[in-house]
């Protein structure tokens, strides 16, 4: 988004090199609020309507890029933040309620792989539209975002067709006022339950994990693609690499998700901590190679500076984001599976808490990305990853031990 907005210069909108980060920071701050109220809204109108309403909000946001205005981009950032927050608060619920304890890992792996496949299709489309171009022309922007808006509208239609086979309808008629009052009370209860869950000791141990997922998501979602687009030594393939970045990220995500789906039973027996530590090491390798390959000031403005390797290598850049996607899929899948396993009856609230903390640090990460160069961003990522892994592993071991002791008591 930062690269796209930086290409717009007219009487209605004059983009700056870091303005996209500001809009994304606003988007994530709004998402944080939506995550907090996600369970309440779901209790009030139902999870299906939450999905439909959220997807409509995101469609409006995508459409605002067809002809950017300052007011519409700001408004779109707020609207999309609310829509995205509501969607993510209930998507985990739909997976959890259709899973058993022994299939939750597999199902989240399948879900994450399908979700990340959109990175490949969307990024390939962007790549072919921008191939060989050194800037984004208005006509190209019109074509790209008109197509993406159409795809988003199709998503709205598909969400509206979702059925709830696990619930049964009732023929009992109740007064409308009574139903409204009951749902309102339930919504208040869900909000209170979400806040209480977010402050529980078990959740606080996972906060560094939430923070790290939010920070690294900001990096691969915007900072890295912006860095590629602003590295002028890539020549006329720089804009194309922004699209290919999403393709290779998606490939890494899908490979890791597929493997985790197949290894779900093994991780249920032996623990998720091994995979998590492997994902952390993968991220550290990717960050070190990126540090060597790309100019340190590229996230902030277009630069002709070289890197520690001399001229940046496009193949190495794509390899880095692919293995970064592997690490992201591992961390996200393990956390989602853990929450679905530990909180099967509080799934919406648990995912709301998780996404709330992620969105808060997402917003902070976009703000500091306007001033911090790559080395300082890497230090923050590494410094957060270590306590994040420690907190998750501790809770994983503690929960596994409690489950083992409970099962042992059944046979004694």
N, C-alpha and C positions, 0 to 999 in steps of 0.2 A: 504494500500500500504506500509506503514511504516513497519508493521509486516512482510510482504512478503519479502521486500528487506533486512530486518535484518536477514532473514534466509539464504541468499545467501552468501557463503564464498568460493571463489575459485580464480584462477589466473586472471580471467576476471572481476570479480566484488566482492568486499568485503564490504557488507552492514554494516552500523553503526546504532545505535538505533534511531537516529533522522534524518537520511538521507532522508527518505521518505517525511518528512516535507519540506525539501529544494526543492525537485523536485516538490512538490505540490505548493510551493511558486512561483517557476518559471512558472508553468502551469497557475496559477491565474494571474500573472503579464502579461503574453502573452494574456490571455483572456481579460484583461482590454483594451488592444490595439484593439483586435478584436471587442469588443462591440462598441468602438468608431467609427470604420469604418464599422460596420455591415449594417447600413442603406445605405451607399454608395455602398458597394459590392452588396447588394440586388437590388439596382437601376441599377447597371451595368450588372449583369448576371441573375437577377430574383431570387425570394425567393426559388423556387424549387431547382435550382442548388446550392444555398447556403446550403440547407439542405443536399443534396447529397455529396457535397465537404466536409462539416463539418463532416459528418458521416464516410467518408473515412479516414479522419485524425484521428478520435477517434479509428477506427479499427486498424490502424497502431500502435497507442500507446498501445492498449491492447496486440497486437501481440508482442511488444517489451519485455513483461514480460515472454514470453515463455523461452527465453534465454537472461537474462539481461546482457548488457554491459554498461559501464559507458557512452560511447558516444551515444548509441541508446536510453538510458533512458533520457538523457539530451535532445536529439533531439526530442524524443517522447513527452516529457513534453511541449516543445515549439509548436510542431505540434498539439497536442491535445488541447492546450490552444486556438490556433487559430480556430480549428474546433469547439470546444465547444462554444466559443464566438459567432461565426457566427450562429450556430444552435439556441442558446438561443435568439439571436437578432431577429430571424424571427418566432420562434415558437409562441410567443405571438401574432404576426401579424396574423398568420393563424387562431388562436382562435377568435381574435377580429373581423376580417372581416367576419366571419361566425356567428356573434352574434348581437343581438339587445341590446339596453340599458337595457331592462328588463330581458334579458337572459344571459348577460355577466357574472354575478356572478355564475349562475348555470353551464355554460359551462367551466369556469375556474376551478370550483370544480371538474367537471367530468374529465377534462384534467389532473389536478394534481393527482387525485385518480388513474387514469390509469397509469400515469407516475411513481408514487410511488409503484405500484404493482410490478414493476421490482425489487424493493428492496427485496420483499418477495421471489420471485422465484430465483433470483441470490444468495441471502444470504442463503437460504435453501440448494442450491447446494453446496455452500462453507461449510456449516455446516456438511453435510453428508460426504463430502470429507475429512474434518479435524476431524471428531468425534473420540475422544479418542487419538488423536495425540498430543504430546507435542512440536512438531516442524513441519515445512513444508519441506518435502523432495523434491528433484528435480523432481521425477516422479509425485508427487502430483501437483506441480506447472505446469508441462507440461500439465497435464490433465485439470486442472482448466482453464488455460488461453487459451489453444487450443479451449476449448468449448466456452469460452466467445468471442473469436475472431470469431468463426463461427456464433454465435448469432449476433455479430456486423455486419458481412457481410450480413446477412439476413435483418438487419435494413437498410443497404445501398440500397438493392434491393427494399424494401418497399417504401423508400423515393423516389426512381426513378420512382415509379408508381403513385405518387400523381398527380392528375389532378386539373385544375383550373376552376371549373364550373361557377364561378362568373365573368369570363372574356370571351370575344368573340374574335375570330380570325378575322383578316382583310385580304382582298384580295388585298389591295393597296400595290404595290411594291415600295420600296424606295431604293435609292442607299445605298450600305453598308456603305460608308464613312459617309453619313448623319446620319444613325442610330447610328453608333459608336460615332459620335460627340454629338448627342443628349443625348445618355446614359451617356457619360462622363460628360457632363454639369450637368445632373441630379444628378450624383453621387457626384459631387462637391457641389451642392446645398444641398444634403442630409447631407453631412459631416458638412457643415456650420450650417445647421438647428439643427443637433444633438448637436453641441458644444454650440450654443445659448440656446437651450432648457435646457442643463445641467447647465447653469449659471443663468437661470431665478429664480426669487425670490421664486416662487411656488415650484420649484424643490429643491432649497437649504433648504427649510423647511423640505423636506423629506430625506435629506442626512443622518441624524442620523438613520432613519429607514433603509435606504439602508445599512449603516454600520453594524447595528445590525444583519440584515439578513445574511450578509456576515460572520460576526464573529461566529454566532451560527451555520451556515452551516459548517464552518471549524471544529467546535467542534463535531457535530454529524457525519460529513462525515469522519473524520480521527482521531481526538484527543481521542474521547471516545472509539472507537474500539481499538486504540493502547493501551489505558489505560487498557482495559480488557485483551488484549493479554500479556501485561507486568506485570500484577498482578499475581505473581507466586503462591500465596495462593489459587488460584482457582484450582491448580493442573492440571491434564491432560484434564480438560474441558475448559481451558483458550482459546485455539485456536478455539474451537467450539463456544465459546461465541462471538468471533469476527463475526462469521457468523450469529448467532442468534440475535446479535445486530441489523443487518439490517432487519431481519424478524420482530422484534417487533417495530422497527422504522417505517417500512412500514405499519404495522397494525394501528399504531397510526395516521399516515398520511392519510390513506384511510378512517378511521372512521371519522376523522375531515373533510376531503374533502367531503365525502358523506353527512354529516350533513349540511355543508355550501352550498352544491348544493341544498338541499331541502329547506334551509332557505334563499335562494337568494332573493326572493320577499320581505320577511320581512326586510332584511337588507337594501334593496333599499329604503324602506319606512322609516325605523327608524334609519338608519345609521350603519356604519361598526365599529364604535369606541367601542361599547359594546363587540363585539367579540374580537377585538384587545386586550383590557384590560384583558379579560378572558384568552387569549393566553399568555399574559405576566405573569399573576399570575401562570398559569400552568408551565411555564418555571422556575419561581422562586422556586416553590415547587420541581421540578425535580432537579435543581441545588443543593438545600439544601440537598436532600436525597443522591445525588451522593457524595457530600462533606462528609457526614457521613459514606458512605459505602465503598469508595475506597481510597487506599493510595494516599497521595498528590503528591508523586514523580513518580507515575506510567506513566504519559504521556512522561517522558523523557528517562527512562531506565527500564529494568526488575528489579522488586523489590520484596523482601520477607516481606516488612513491612506490618503491619496490618493497620486497619482503626479505626475511633472513635467507631465503633460498634464491634471492635475486628477483627474477620475474615470476609472478604467481603462476602456478600450474593448474589448468582447468581440470585435468583428470584427477589430480590429488584433491582438488576442492570438492568434486562430486563424490569421491571415495569417502572423504571426511563426513559429509552430511549423511551418506548412506549408513555408516557405522554409528553416527549420532542417532539416527532413526532407530537402529537396533536397540541402543541403550534406552531411548525414550519409551519404546514399546514395552521393554522389560519392566522399567520402573512403574509405568502407568498400569500395566496389566496386573502386576503383583499387588499394587495398592487396591485397585478396584476389586480384585478377587478377595483380598483380605477383608475389605469392608463388607462385601456381599456375604462373606462367610460368618463374620463376627456379629453383624447387625442385620440379620435376615428380615426382622420385623420393623426395622427402622431405616430401611434402605434410602428412602428419599431424604430423610433428615441427615443421615450419615454422608451421603453424596453432596448434599447441600453444604454441610460443614467443610468437607474436603475442598469443594470448588470455591467456597467463600475465601478460605485462606489462600488458595492458589490465585484467585482474582486480585486479592489485596496486593500480593507481592508481584503479580503481573503488572498491575498499574505502576507500582514503584519501579519495576525494572524498565518499563518504557520511559519513565521520567529520567532515570539515571542514564539511559542509553543516549539521551540527547547530548551528554557531556563526557561520558567515559569512553575511552578507547578500548580496543580488544584486550590488552593485557590485564587491565583492571577489572573488566567484566569476567575474565577467566578466573581471576583470584576470588571474586565473589562466588562464582559457581563452585569451585573446588572447596572453598571454605564452608559452603552450605551443604555440599554433598556428604561430607564426612559425618557431621552430627545427624544428618537425615538418615543415612544408612544405619548408624548406631541405634537411633530411636526405633526405626522399623524392626531391625533384627531383635532388639530387646522385647518389643511387643509381640513379635512373631513367636519367639521362644516362650514367653510367658503364657500366651494364649494356647500354644501347642501343649505345654505342660499341663495347663488346667484341663484341657480336653482329654489328655491322656489319663489324668488322675480320675476324671469323671467316668471315663469308659472302664478303667480298672475297677472302680467301686461297683460297677454293675455286675462284675463277674466274681466278686469276693463276698 
